[in-house]
Amino acid sequence: MSETKNITTRQLVFMALMVAMQIVLSRFLSIAAWNLKIGFAFVPIVLTAIMLGPWKAGIVAALSDFLGATLFPIARYFPGFTVTAFLVGVIYGLFLYKKQNMTRIFGAVLVTEVIGALLLNTLWISMLFGSPYLPLMATRVFQCIGMGVVEILLIRILASLVPHLYTKAVG
């Protein structure tokens, strides 16, 4: 819990930049169909998780989802996606804050893809559009596998760059 105390001005500015970056990556630079989304919107959340920890990453993810959905809607706003975004940010932070080895990276991606993308977001899409849950999940498995591989590779690269970026960004 100590990571949430005393947010510095640099950390606050960094979080705001990550919110803005996530909105741009999610709303304008990703490929989205009604049940599939492919893009790099996870990068700002992962950077926040690595640099600032789980709670701040969760806040950035939830705020990004809420602001992105209300300012640039793809469909009507649904709070379930914001809950999922918060959980994904927290999970990334729990796995990646202060320790980024391949086991933790793989674990973070596996848990976020299965819980966030596959189970929860499929449930929200099913509820929102009235589609049957299990057939919808079957179509989303391939997206999760593909994005999982991309996430593992990119997070590994980001984790090697973070020590150099950290002192300049939030240190």
ABEGO torsion letter per residue (X at the ends): XAAABGBBAAAAAAAAAAAAAAAAAAAAABBBBAABBBEAAAAAAAAAAAAAEAAAAAAAAAAAAAAAAAABBABBBBAAAAAAAAAAAAAAAAAABGBBBAAAAAAAAAAAAAAAAAAAAAAAAAAAAGBBAAAAAAAAAAAAAAAAAAAAAAAAAAAAAAAAAAAAAAX
